[in-house]
């Protein structure tokens, strides 16, 4: 058996660059995917928090909460929308948020879906379904990520049903 000769100085020059070139695209896709997933998860969590707070407010029947910044909301429905946007400031864009309110007379009407009045937060003792839809564009706007996700935006939806207090 012959002893191995040590490599010449500089014989492995460039191998680190070649290895990085093989690993870098995969690493970048993984990193961008994690960033996009975190951004969309944050959007969903903020939307859910805002909807929960808005539905708590909507159940009591007052016109607007006293802590809501000026100007005063034009209607109770507008106040619900502004509450969600208040909790999502910095994340939610008002132009991408849509609100659907449907009031039902009671649990039976809600279960069957018959007799609902759309566009209103209902009267006292009504059952109200709050539905908030939000379209969040992709945070990582590279064409590669758009091909990976198969879309340029993500749709988030949060729904809740509350029974209004008698007012």
C-alpha positions in Angstrom: 0.0 0.0 0.0 1.4 3.3 -1.0 1.0 6.3 1.3 -1.4 9.1 0.1 0.2 12.3 -1.0 -1.1 15.5 0.6 -3.1 17.7 -1.8 -1.2 20.5 -3.5 -1.9 23.9 -2.0 -4.9 25.4 -3.8 -6.1 22.1 -5.3 -9.5 22.3 -3.6 -9.9 26.0 -4.4 -13.5 26.7 -5.5 -15.1 23.6 -3.9 -16.8 25.7 -1.2 -18.3 27.9 -3.9 -19.6 25.0 -5.8 -21.2 23.4 -2.7 -22.8 26.7 -1.8 -24.1 27.0 -5.3 -25.9 23.7 -5.0 -27.3 24.3 -1.5 -28.2 28.1 -1.8 -31.4 27.8 -3.9 -32.9 25.2 -1.6 -31.9 27.2 1.5 -33.4 30.4 0.0 -36.6 28.7 -0.9 -36.9 27.3 2.6 -36.2 30.6 4.2 -38.7 32.5 2.0 -41.3 29.8 2.6 -40.8 30.2 6.4 -41.1 34.0 6.1 -44.3 33.7 4.0 -45.8 31.1 6.3 -45.1 33.3 9.3 -46.6 36.4 7.6 -49.8 34.5 6.6 -50.1 33.0 10.1 -49.8 36.5 11.6 -52.5 37.8 9.3 -54.9 35.0 10.3 -54.2 35.4 14.0 -54.7 39.2 13.9 -57.9 38.8 11.9 -59.2 36.2 14.4 -58.4 38.5 17.3 -60.1 41.4 15.7 -63.2 39.4 14.9 -63.4 38.1 18.4 -63.3 41.6 19.8 -65.7 43.0 17.3 -68.2 40.2 18.0 -68.0 40.9 21.7 -68.7 44.5 21.1 -71.5 43.7 18.6 -73.4 41.6 21.0 -73.9 44.5 23.5 -75.7 46.7 20.9 -74.0 50.1 21.5 -73.2 52.4 18.6 -69.4 52.5 19.1 -66.8 51.7 21.7 -65.5 54.8 23.5 -61.9 53.8 22.8 -62.2 53.8 19.0 -60.3 56.6 17.5 -62.1 59.5 15.8 -64.1 60.0 13.6 -67.1 58.2 15.0 -68.3 55.3 12.9 -71.4 55.9 10.7 -73.1 52.7 11.9 -72.7 49.7 14.1 -71.5 47.7 11.2 -68.9 50.3 10.4 -67.8 50.2 14.1 -67.3 46.4 13.8 -65.1 46.8 10.8 -63.1 49.5 12.4 -62.5 47.4 15.5 -61.0 44.6 13.4 -58.8 47.1 11.6 -57.8 48.6 14.9 -56.5 45.3 16.2 -54.9 44.6 12.8 -53.1 47.9 12.4 -49.9 47.5 10.5 -51.0 44.1 9.1 -54.5 44.6 7.7 -55.2 46.9 4.8 -58.8 48.4 4.9 -59.3 48.0 1.2 -58.8 44.2 1.3 -61.3 43.6 4.2 -64.8 42.6 3.5 -67.5 42.2 6.1 -70.7 40.2 5.9 -73.2 40.3 8.7 -76.3 38.1 8.8 -78.9 38.3 11.6 -81.2 35.4 12.4 -84.2 35.3 14.7 -83.0 32.3 16.6 -81.0 29.1 16.6 -83.4 27.2 14.4 -83.3 29.9 11.7 -79.5 29.9 12.0 -79.2 26.2 11.7 -81.4 26.0 8.6 -80.0 29.2 7.1 -83.6 30.4 6.3 -84.8 33.9 7.3 -81.5 35.6 7.7 -81.3 39.3 7.2 -78.0 40.2 5.5 -76.1 43.4 6.2 -77.3 44.0 9.7 -75.9 43.3 13.2 -79.4 42.4 14.3 -81.7 43.5 17.1 -81.6 42.4 20.7 -81.6 38.6 21.3 -80.9 38.0 17.6 -78.3 35.4 16.5 -75.7 37.1 14.3 -73.1 35.5 12.0 -70.1 37.7 11.5 -67.9 36.8 8.5 -64.8 38.7 7.7 -62.8 37.9 4.6 -59.3 39.3 4.0 -57.1 38.9 1.0 -53.4 39.2 1.9 -50.9 39.4 -1.0 -47.9 37.2 -0.8 -45.1 38.8 1.2 -42.3 37.2 -0.8 -43.1 38.5 -4.3 -40.5 36.6 -6.2 -41.8 34.7 -9.2 -40.2 31.6 -7.9 -42.2 31.7 -4.7 -45.4 32.5 -6.6 -44.8 29.4 -8.7 -44.1 27.4 -5.5 -47.3 28.6 -3.8 -49.3 28.6 -7.0 -50.8 32.0 -6.2 -50.1 35.7 -5.6 -52.3 36.1 -2.6 -53.9 34.2 0.3 -57.5 34.5 1.4 -58.2 34.5 5.1 -61.7 34.0 6.6 -62.9 34.3 10.1 -66.4 33.6 11.2 -68.2 33.6 14.5 -71.8 33.5 15.7 -73.0 35.4 18.7 -76.4 36.0 20.4 -77.1 39.7 21.0 -77.9 40.7 24.5 -81.4 42.1 24.9 -81.2 45.8 24.2 
